[in-house]
Amino acid sequence: MAAAYKHRPPYPTEVFDTLQELIVDEPRAVLDIGAGEGAIARPLATRVDRIDAVDVSAAMIAAGRQRPGGQAANIRWIHSDVESATLDGPYALVTAGASLHWMRWPDTMNRLVPLLSPNAKLAIVDHGPRDLPWQDELLAIIKRHSRNPDYDPSFSIVDFLVGQGLLDDIDKAEFGPTPFWQPVADYVEQFHSTATLAREHMSPREVREFDEAVEAAVSPWITDGRVKLPIVAKVVWGRPQAG
């Protein structure tokens, strides 16, 4: 999974512009929870004083250290879950990119609240392709192979947190679609960066069947060995509340 992360489309520059604007307190310290291989932490580090990048996976952290910017002196990689990590607040911003679904939400918010500076926000970042011409066929392929048959793409973590009183003072920004041309092999491989489609959970035969099915689904839209992905990014931010 960690090796496949590098094939995910990058966040657009506007995401980091927005995150930077959300930081109004000093010091400009950021906590990135569920940091993975640092898709947020590494680019954001050039804009802030320091970042604590927390992830429960040692493999993800090892991959992040090897990616561009992963050796920056102002990034502290922390191998831990956020609920029990040794953290050094106050933080002027907390970021979460496609990671909150792994966490115990009331426990996480309870941990964050005392670590926040007076005007700090939790920024939840999401991005991915939208309105793909092969979307329906792709969803059917994923459903056949996913280890999470109950996955509901309409579920909103933000709506749930707000409904439970764990997040308030909500605002958001959306960017794109921005065209991203990706080699077909990389597009197929990025699906294996998700837990429900990880190679570790599939037999070699099933991996081959999945990969061939996805490549067949996109084949009418391949140009020079690549597919065009309209990437849309969304940043939603609010103030965490104790549960």
Sequence and secondary structure as in RCSB ss.txt:
>XXXX:A:sequence
MAAAYKHRPPYPTEVFDTLQELIVDEPRAVLDIGAGEGAIARPLATRVDRIDAVDVSAAMIAAGRQRPGGQAANI
RWIHSDVESATLDGPYALVTAGASLHWMRWPDTMNRLVPLLSPNAKLAIVDHGPRDLPWQDELLAIIKRHSRNPD
YDPSFSIVDFLVGQGLLDDIDKAEFGPTPFWQPVADYVEQFHSTATLAREHMSPREVREFDEAVEAAVSPWITDG
RVKLPIVAKVVWGRPQAG
>XXXX:A:secstr
 TGGGGGS    HHHHHHHHHH  SSS EEEEET TTTTTHHHHGGGSSEEEEEES HHHHHHHHHSTTTT TTE
EEEES TTT      EEEEEEES GGGS HHHHHHHHGGGEEEEEEEEEEEEEE S TTHHHHHHHHHHH S TT
  TT  HHHHHHHTTSEEEEEEEEEEEEEEEEEHHHHHHHGGGSGGG GGGS HHHHHHHHHHHHHHHGGG BTT
EEEEEEEEEEEEEEE   
